[in-house]
Amino acid sequence: MLCAERWARLAVIALFCAVFLLCAGPASSAAAERVAGRAFVGGSWMVGGQSYFSVTILGHSTVGWCMNRGAAEPLQGWYAFSADRTISGPGGSTDLWLEGSFEPVAYDAQSGMSYTQDIVFMAGTENARWDVTAPAGCTLHVNDRSYPAGTAVSVAPGQRVSLSALDPASLGNAEGVVSLAGSAHADATTVETYRNIVITPPGAWDGVSYAYGLPAGYQRVGVGPITIERPRSATVVLDAAARFSATVRYFVDGEREPCFSERVPAQSTFQPAPAAALAARKPNCTPGLDAWYLDRPCRNLADAFVVSESIDVYGQNLATLSYAPSPASGFQHETIARKDPRPDADLVSLSSTLPSSRIVAWGTQAALARTSTGPLYEHDGDRWRTLRRPDDGWHLAESALDDAIGSVRIEQDLTVYDYWTKSTFDGVLDW
């Protein structure tokens, strides 16, 4: 009889444990951590003659407990609890960012292709993505895979991203910049599961042993694991940019507007465009356009530098300023002139009185050189003739009938003329 009663009790205990484990739910793959906290014991109610009361844990879940018949009704208020907690889900933070920079872009002159540096998409959780579309004219590279322009791609945390282009000079906005922008999303939601919950009433008890975490006379019924979801997510727009091309503007002779402009691959070596030289040349200028410079005064030569951004270069046309005698002048190259009216006086050639030709920048207001005004003397076989310059200026007209000038604006090759008078006989000058 005693043996049968013992076996019956054991069967009831085994059945209760099976029900308890079934209600507790499957074990989490994550390691359990024993935690403690406060639980609120609330109102009571009766169902079928059985008394129940509620317990609220962590403000999220309410579980039902029942009292065995004859048990004292628990007080309302805060009780202590402990439980095994497991956490699942991606966890981490919802931070989203890019590491690295696309720039500087590398340009291969042989293939004509440009390549950016690598950037890396980073997130505070593994459950994140960056949704981008390969820009027009570019190939998008994600780790070891390549995607043509217009392809939508989801980039995972830790993946490397770069761009390449076969015709970089045609890409980008007005500054040649190409952007790779897209929405990035992170989900770091975690799920906390509490099992094997033990409720500890406050104050002293009569020392009767606890059953399943409660004083004698109380038991838990219909209680599964308590699950609390903690959602955390973020969405931001991430943008990386690279300069694939640059604009070179060509200015000439101090003009405000460029005579020519072109787009070139960024990081390419500057090579003057032949079309720019044609557009810059002014007519009837010798030697003409000399070179391109980095500064408007045309002092620093633009010589094989790397074009990293849009830039202006400057050039100038050069013209030749020459000096010659007017055909109407009394002093010509064949004239035998002397410093004094004596046969043994030093000879003076016309060439020695004319300044040398010189190169002058187009648009310059050039000062005309001054030479000796004499007088000089020529013996014509009969008598001495006096040679004089009536003024210190020069003439634009070959006939020398215009007014003499001391400076002139250079806009092409130019010859200015010298004029000397010669006396018709001693003491009288032919003006």
C-alpha positions as CSV (number, residue, x, y, z in Angstrom):
1,M,0.0,0.0,0.0
2,L,2.8,2.4,1.0
3,C,4.7,1.4,-2.1
4,A,1.7,2.0,-4.4
5,E,1.1,5.4,-2.8
6,R,4.8,6.3,-3.2
7,W,4.7,5.4,-6.9
8,A,1.6,7.4,-7.4
9,R,3.3,10.5,-5.8
10,L,6.3,10.0,-8.0
11,A,4.1,9.8,-11.1
12,V,2.3,13.0,-10.2
13,I,5.7,14.8,-9.7
14,A,7.0,13.5,-13.0
15,L,3.8,14.6,-14.8
16,F,4.1,18.1,-13.2
17,C,7.7,18.4,-14.2
18,A,6.9,17.3,-17.8
19,V,4.1,20.0,-17.9
20,F,6.5,22.6,-16.5
21,L,9.3,21.8,-19.0
22,L,6.7,21.9,-21.8
23,C,5.4,25.2,-20.7
24,A,9.0,26.6,-20.3
25,G,9.6,26.2,-24.0
26,P,12.7,25.0,-25.9
27,A,16.1,26.0,-24.5
28,S,17.9,28.8,-26.3
29,S,21.1,28.1,-28.1
30,A,22.6,31.1,-26.3
31,A,24.2,30.6,-22.9
32,A,21.8,31.3,-20.0
33,E,22.6,33.9,-17.3
34,R,21.0,34.0,-13.9
35,V,19.6,37.4,-13.3
36,A,17.6,39.0,-10.5
37,G,15.0,41.8,-10.3
38,R,11.7,42.9,-8.9
39,A,8.3,41.5,-9.8
40,F,4.9,43.0,-8.9
41,V,2.3,40.7,-7.3
42,G,-1.1,41.9,-8.3
43,G,-4.8,41.1,-8.1
44,S,-6.4,37.8,-7.4
45,W,-9.3,36.0,-9.0
46,M,-11.3,32.8,-8.7
47,V,-11.9,30.3,-11.5
48,G,-13.8,27.1,-10.7
49,G,-13.2,27.4,-7.0
50,Q,-9.4,27.8,-7.5
51,S,-7.7,31.1,-6.5
52,Y,-5.2,32.8,-8.8
53,F,-3.1,35.9,-8.6
54,S,-0.9,37.7,-11.2
55,V,2.8,38.5,-11.2
56,T,4.2,41.2,-13.6
57,I,7.9,40.8,-14.4
58,L,10.0,43.7,-16.0
59,G,6.8,45.6,-16.8
60,H,6.4,43.5,-19.9
61,S,4.7,40.2,-19.2
62,T,2.0,39.1,-16.7
63,V,2.0,35.5,-15.6
64,G,-0.6,33.6,-13.6
65,W,0.0,31.8,-10.4
66,C,-2.4,29.7,-8.4
67,M,-2.8,29.0,-4.7
68,N,-3.5,25.6,-3.4
69,R,-6.6,25.3,-1.4
70,G,-6.1,26.6,2.0
71,A,-3.1,28.6,1.3
72,A,-2.9,32.1,2.6
73,E,-3.5,34.8,0.0
74,P,-0.3,36.6,-0.9
75,L,0.1,40.3,-0.2
76,Q,0.1,42.7,-3.1
77,G,3.2,44.7,-3.9
78,W,6.8,44.2,-5.0
79,Y,8.4,40.8,-4.7
80,A,11.9,39.7,-5.7
81,F,12.5,37.3,-8.6
82,S,15.4,35.5,-10.3
83,A,15.4,33.7,-13.6
84,D,17.7,32.3,-16.3
85,R,18.0,34.9,-19.1
86,T,19.1,34.2,-22.7
87,I,19.6,36.9,-25.4
88,S,19.2,36.2,-29.1
89,G,19.2,38.4,-32.2
90,P,21.9,40.4,-33.9
91,G,22.6,42.7,-31.0
92,G,25.2,45.5,-31.3
93,S,24.6,49.1,-32.2
94,T,22.7,50.7,-35.0
95,D,25.7,52.9,-36.0
96,L,26.3,53.0,-39.8
97,W,29.4,54.6,-41.5
98,L,31.9,54.4,-44.3
99,E,35.6,53.9,-43.7
100,G,38.2,55.1,-46.2
101,S,37.9,57.4,-49.3
102,F,37.5,56.9,-53.0
103,E,40.2,59.5,-53.6
104,P,42.7,59.9,-55.0
105,V,41.5,58.3,-58.2
106,A,44.2,56.4,-60.2
107,Y,44.4,57.0,-63.9
108,D,46.0,54.5,-66.3
109,A,47.1,56.4,-69.5
110,Q,47.6,53.2,-71.5
111,S,44.2,51.8,-71.0
112,G,42.4,55.1,-70.4
113,M,40.7,53.7,-67.3
114,S,40.3,55.3,-63.9
115,Y,40.0,53.5,-60.6
116,T,39.0,54.7,-57.2
117,Q,40.4,53.6,-53.9
118,D,38.5,51.2,-51.7
119,I,36.0,52.2,-49.1
120,V,34.4,49.8,-46.5
121,F,30.8,49.8,-45.4
122,M,30.7,49.4,-41.6
123,A,27.9,48.8,-39.1
124,G,27.5,48.2,-35.4
125,T,25.6,45.0,-36.1
126,E,25.9,42.3,-38.6
127,N,22.2,42.7,-39.6
128,A,22.8,45.7,-41.8
129,R,23.0,46.6,-45.5
130,W,23.8,49.6,-47.8
131,D,21.6,49.7,-50.9
132,V,23.4,51.4,-53.8
133,T,23.2,51.6,-57.6
134,A,26.2,51.6,-59.8
135,P,26.6,55.1,-61.2
136,A,26.2,55.9,-64.9
137,G,29.4,55.2,-66.8
138,C,31.0,53.3,-63.9
139,T,31.5,49.7,-62.9
140,L,30.8,49.0,-59.3
141,H,33.1,46.6,-57.5
142,V,32.1,44.9,-54.2
143,N,34.8,42.7,-52.9
144,D,35.6,40.4,-55.9
145,R,32.4,41.0,-57.8
146,S,31.7,43.6,-60.5
147,Y,28.4,45.2,-61.4
148,P,27.7,47.3,-64.6
149,A,26.2,50.8,-64.4
150,G,22.6,50.8,-63.3
151,T,22.8,47.6,-61.2
152,A,21.2,47.7,-57.7
153,V,23.4,46.1,-55.1
154,S,23.1,45.5,-51.3
155,V,26.5,45.9,-49.6
156,A,27.0,43.9,-46.4
157,P,29.0,45.2,-43.4
158,G,32.8,44.8,-43.9
159,Q,32.6,44.6,-47.7
160,R,35.0,46.7,-49.8
161,V,33.5,49.0,-52.5
162,S,35.2,50.8,-55.4
163,L,34.4,52.3,-58.8
164,S,36.1,52.1,-62.2
165,A,35.4,53.9,-65.5
166,L,36.6,53.6,-69.1
167,D,35.8,57.1,-70.2
168,P,36.4,59.2,-67.0
169,A,36.6,62.6,-68.8
170,S,32.9,62.3,-69.6
171,L,31.7,61.5,-66.1
172,G,30.4,63.5,-63.1
173,N,28.9,66.8,-62.5
174,A,30.3,70.2,-63.5
175,E,33.3,69.5,-61.3
176,G,33.7,66.0,-62.6
177,V,32.6,64.4,-59.3
178,V,30.8,61.0,-59.3
179,S,28.8,60.1,-56.2
180,L,27.8,56.7,-54.9
181,A,24.9,57.3,-52.5
182,G,22.3,55.0,-51.0
183,S,20.2,54.2,-48.0
184,A,21.9,52.2,-45.2
185,H,19.8,50.2,-42.7
186,A,20.7,48.5,-39.5
187,D,18.5,46.2,-37.3
188,A,20.0,45.4,-33.9
189,T,16.7,44.0,-32.3
190,T,17.4,41.5,-29.5
191,V,15.0,39.0,-27.8
192,E,15.4,38.4,-24.1
193,T,13.9,35.1,-22.8
194,Y,13.4,34.4,-19.1
195,R,13.0,30.8,-17.9
196,N,13.1,29.0,-14.5
197,I,11.5,32.0,-12.8
198,V,11.7,32.0,-9.0
199,I,9.4,34.5,-7.0
200,T,10.6,35.3,-3.5
201,P,8.0,37.0,-1.2
202,P,9.2,39.8,1.0
203,G,9.6,39.5,4.8
204,A,9.9,36.4,7.0
205,W,8.1,33.2,6.4
206,D,7.3,30.3,8.6
207,G,10.3,28.4,7.3
208,V,8.2,26.0,5.2
209,S,10.2,25.0,2.1
210,Y,9.6,26.7,-1.2
211,A,8.1,24.7,-4.1
212,Y,9.2,25.9,-7.5
213,G,10.3,29.2,-6.1
214,L,7.1,29.9,-4.1
215,P,6.2,29.3,-0.4
216,A,4.5,26.1,0.3
217,G,0.9,26.2,-0.8
218,Y,1.5,28.2,-4.0
219,Q,2.3,26.9,-7.4
220,R,2.8,28.2,-11.0
221,V,0.4,27.1,-13.6
222,G,0.3,27.6,-17.4
223,V,3.5,29.6,-17.4
224,G,5.8,29.5,-20.5
225,P,9.0,31.5,-21.0
226,I,8.7,35.2,-20.8
227,T,9.9,36.8,-24.0
228,I,10.7,40.5,-24.3
229,E,11.6,42.0,-27.7
230,R,13.8,45.1,-27.8
231,P,13.6,46.6,-31.3
232,R,16.4,48.9,-32.4
233,S,16.9,50.1,-36.0
234,A,18.3,53.0,-37.9
235,T,18.3,54.2,-41.5
236,V,20.7,56.8,-42.9
237,V,21.9,57.9,-46.3
238,L,25.6,57.2,-46.9
239,D,27.5,58.9,-49.7
240,A,31.0,58.5,-51.1
241,A,32.3,60.7,-54.0
242,A,35.3,60.7,-56.3
243,R,36.5,63.2,-58.9
244,F,36.9,61.3,-62.2
245,S,37.4,64.3,-64.4
246,A,38.6,67.9,-64.3
247,T,38.1,71.0,-66.5
248,V,41.1,72.8,-68.0
249,R,40.3,76.3,-69.2
250,Y,42.7,78.1,-71.5
251,F,43.0,81.9,-71.2
252,V,45.1,84.0,-73.6
253,D,46.4,87.6,-73.7
254,G,44.7,88.6,-70.5
255,E,41.2,88.0,-71.8
256,R,38.4,87.4,-69.3
257,E,36.8,84.5,-71.1
258,P,38.6,81.3,-72.0
259,C,39.4,80.8,-75.6
260,F,39.1,77.0,-75.1
261,S,38.2,74.5,-72.4
262,E,38.3,70.7,-72.1
263,R,37.5,67.9,-69.7
264,V,40.4,65.6,-68.9
265,P,40.7,62.5,-66.6
266,A,41.6,63.4,-63.1
267,Q,45.1,62.5,-62.1
268,S,46.2,62.6,-65.7
269,T,49.3,64.4,-66.8
270,F,48.6,67.8,-68.4
271,Q,49.1,67.9,-72.1
272,P,48.1,71.1,-73.9
273,A,45.3,70.6,-76.4
274,P,46.3,71.4,-80.0
275,A,42.8,72.9,-80.4
276,A,43.6,75.3,-77.6
277,A,46.7,76.6,-79.4
278,L,44.7,77.1,-82.6
279,A,42.0,79.0,-80.7
280,A,44.6,81.2,-78.9
281,R,46.7,82.3,-81.8
282,K,46.4,86.0,-82.9
283,P,47.0,86.8,-86.6
284,N,50.2,88.3,-87.9
285,C,52.2,87.6,-84.7
286,T,55.7,86.3,-84.8
287,P,56.7,84.1,-83.0
288,G,53.0,83.8,-81.9
289,L,51.8,81.7,-78.9
290,D,54.8,80.7,-76.9
291,A,53.6,78.3,-74.1
292,W,51.0,77.8,-71.4
293,Y,51.5,79.0,-67.8
294,L,50.0,78.4,-64.4
295,D,49.7,82.1,-63.6
296,R,48.2,85.0,-65.4
297,P,51.5,87.0,-65.6
298,C,52.8,84.0,-67.5
299,R,55.9,83.3,-65.4
300,N,55.4,79.7,-64.1
301,L,55.4,77.3,-66.9
302,A,52.7,74.6,-67.0
303,D,55.0,71.7,-67.6
304,A,53.8,68.1,-67.2
305,F,51.9,68.5,-63.9
306,V,49.2,66.1,-62.6
307,V,45.6,67.5,-63.0
308,S,44.0,66.7,-59.7
309,E,41.2,69.3,-60.0
310,S,39.8,71.9,-62.4
311,I,42.4,74.4,-63.3
312,D,43.0,77.5,-65.5
313,V,46.1,77.9,-67.6
314,Y,47.3,81.1,-69.3
315,G,49.1,81.9,-72.6
316,Q,50.3,84.9,-74.5
317,N,50.9,85.7,-78.1
318,L,54.3,87.3,-78.9
319,A,54.8,89.8,-81.7
320,T,57.9,91.4,-83.1
321,L,58.5,95.2,-82.9
322,S,61.0,96.4,-85.5
323,Y,62.6,99.8,-86.3
324,A,63.4,101.0,-89.8
325,P,64.1,104.2,-91.7
326,S,61.3,105.9,-93.6
327,P,61.9,105.9,-97.3
328,A,61.5,109.7,-97.1
329,S,64.2,110.0,-94.5
330,G,67.5,111.8,-95.4
331,F,69.4,109.1,-93.5
332,Q,69.5,105.7,-95.2
333,H,71.7,102.6,-94.9
334,E,73.9,103.8,-97.8
335,T,74.4,107.2,-96.4
336,I,78.0,107.9,-95.3
337,A,77.4,110.0,-92.2
338,R,80.0,111.3,-89.8
339,K,79.9,112.8,-86.3
340,D,81.6,116.0,-87.4
341,P,81.9,117.8,-90.8
342,R,85.4,116.6,-91.3
343,P,86.7,113.9,-93.6
344,D,88.5,112.1,-90.8
345,A,85.6,112.2,-88.4
346,D,84.1,108.9,-87.1
347,L,81.6,107.3,-89.4
348,V,78.1,106.6,-88.1
349,S,76.0,103.9,-89.7
350,L,72.2,104.0,-89.8
351,S,72.1,100.6,-88.1
352,S,73.9,102.0,-85.1
353,T,71.1,104.6,-84.6
354,L,68.2,102.1,-84.9
355,P,67.2,100.0,-81.8
356,S,67.3,96.2,-82.3
357,S,64.0,94.4,-83.0
358,R,62.4,92.9,-79.9
359,I,59.7,90.5,-78.9
360,V,56.7,92.0,-77.2
361,A,53.6,90.4,-75.6
362,W,50.4,90.9,-77.4
363,G,48.4,93.8,-76.0
364,T,51.4,95.5,-74.4
365,Q,51.7,99.3,-74.5
366,A,55.3,99.2,-75.7
367,A,57.6,102.2,-75.1
368,L,59.6,103.0,-78.2
369,A,63.4,103.2,-77.7
370,R,65.1,106.5,-78.1
371,T,68.3,107.0,-80.1
372,S,70.7,109.9,-80.7
373,T,69.1,112.9,-82.6
374,G,72.3,114.0,-84.1
375,P,73.3,116.1,-85.7
376,L,75.3,114.0,-88.2
377,Y,77.0,115.1,-91.4
378,E,77.2,113.8,-94.9
379,H,79.5,115.0,-97.6
380,D,77.9,114.7,-101.0
381,G,81.1,115.3,-102.9
382,D,80.4,119.0,-103.1
383,R,79.6,120.2,-99.7
384,W,78.6,119.0,-96.2
385,R,74.9,118.2,-95.5
386,T,73.5,118.3,-92.0
387,L,71.3,115.3,-90.8
388,R,68.9,115.9,-88.0
389,R,65.9,114.2,-86.3
390,P,63.2,116.8,-85.9
391,D,61.8,115.0,-82.9
392,D,62.5,112.0,-80.7
393,G,59.4,110.0,-81.8
394,W,58.7,107.3,-84.3
395,H,56.2,107.0,-87.0
396,L,53.6,104.4,-87.8
397,A,53.2,105.5,-91.4
398,E,56.1,104.5,-93.7
399,S,55.9,107.9,-95.2
400,A,56.5,109.5,-91.8
401,L,53.8,112.1,-92.6
402,D,51.8,111.2,-89.4
403,D,52.6,112.5,-85.9
404,A,55.5,111.0,-84.1
405,I,54.7,108.7,-81.1
406,G,56.7,107.5,-78.1
407,S,54.7,104.3,-77.4
408,V,52.4,102.0,-79.2
409,R,50.0,99.1,-78.3
410,I,51.2,95.9,-79.9
411,E,48.5,93.7,-81.5
412,Q,50.5,92.2,-84.3
413,D,54.0,92.4,-85.8
414,L,54.8,96.1,-86.1
415,T,57.5,98.3,-87.7
416,V,57.9,101.9,-86.7
417,Y,59.8,104.4,-88.9
418,D,62.6,106.8,-88.2
419,Y,62.8,110.1,-90.0
420,W,65.9,112.4,-90.5
421,T,66.0,115.7,-92.4
422,K,68.9,116.7,-94.6
423,S,70.0,120.3,-95.4
424,T,69.9,121.3,-99.1
425,F,73.0,123.5,-98.7
426,D,75.0,124.9,-95.9
427,G,73.0,126.7,-93.3
428,V,69.6,125.7,-94.7
429,L,67.6,122.6,-93.8
430,D,65.0,120.9,-95.9
431,W,62.2,120.2,-93.4
